[in-house]
Amino acid sequence: MNVIFLKQPMETKFLKSKIALGTAQLGLNYGIANRKGKIAQSEMRKILKMAIKNNINTIETAESYGNCEKKLGKLKRSKLS
């Protein structure tokens, strides 16, 4: 995902969506109702495409989410558009 900065007189504003995409289940068997484990790479791509399509440009992630950050880093922006 891209981070966008706009320069305006005397200040810089950071644009972000009001809704963030949580990513714990991309790298962990996460969730009380999760019976399938981690989300497959193909499903992750679909989720991210849907987020982009709906102007969700904030991704919530953490190092403690297993290999989530590594999986996100492998996706190319061109494959999501």
C-alpha positions in Angstrom: 0.0 0.0 0.0 1.2 3.5 -0.7 1.3 6.2 1.9 0.3 9.6 0.5 1.5 12.9 1.8 0.0 16.2 0.7 1.9 19.5 1.4 -0.3 22.4 2.3 0.7 25.8 3.5 2.4 25.6 6.9 1.5 21.9 7.4 1.7 18.3 6.1 -1.4 16.1 6.2 -1.3 12.4 6.2 -4.2 10.8 4.4 -5.5 7.5 5.7 -8.7 5.6 5.4 -11.2 5.6 8.4 -11.1 1.8 8.2 -8.0 -0.3 8.5 -7.4 -3.8 7.2 -6.3 -6.0 10.1 -3.8 -8.7 9.0 -3.2 -11.0 12.0 -4.9 -13.9 10.2 -2.5 -13.6 7.3 0.4 -14.8 9.4 -1.2 -16.7 12.3 -4.0 -19.2 13.0 -5.9 -16.3 14.6 -9.4 -15.8 15.7 -11.8 -17.5 18.0 -14.0 -18.8 15.2 -11.1 -19.6 12.8 -11.3 -23.2 11.8 -9.2 -23.0 8.6 -5.9 -21.4 9.9 -3.9 -18.9 7.9 -5.4 -17.3 4.8 -3.9 -18.6 1.6 -1.8 -16.2 -0.6 -4.5 -16.2 -3.3 -7.2 -15.2 -0.8 -4.9 -12.6 0.7 -4.5 -11.1 -2.8 -8.3 -11.0 -3.2 -8.7 -9.3 0.2 -6.1 -6.6 -0.6 -7.7 -6.0 -4.0 -11.0 -5.5 -2.4 -9.5 -3.1 0.1 -7.8 -1.0 -2.6 -11.0 -1.0 -4.6 -12.9 0.4 -1.6 -10.2 3.0 -0.8 -9.0 1.2 2.4 -5.4 2.3 2.4 -4.4 1.6 6.0 -3.0 -1.8 6.9 -2.7 -2.8 10.6 0.2 -5.2 11.1 2.8 -6.2 13.6 6.0 -8.2 13.8 4.2 -10.5 16.2 1.7 -11.6 13.5 4.0 -14.4 12.4 5.1 -14.1 8.7 2.4 -11.6 7.8 4.7 -8.8 7.0 6.9 -11.0 4.9 3.9 -12.2 2.9 2.6 -8.6 2.4 6.1 -7.6 1.2 6.2 -10.3 -1.5 3.0 -9.0 -3.1 3.6 -6.6 -5.9 1.4 -3.5 -6.3 1.0 -4.3 -10.0 -0.7 -7.6 -9.1 -3.2 -5.9 -6.8 -4.5 -3.2 -9.2 
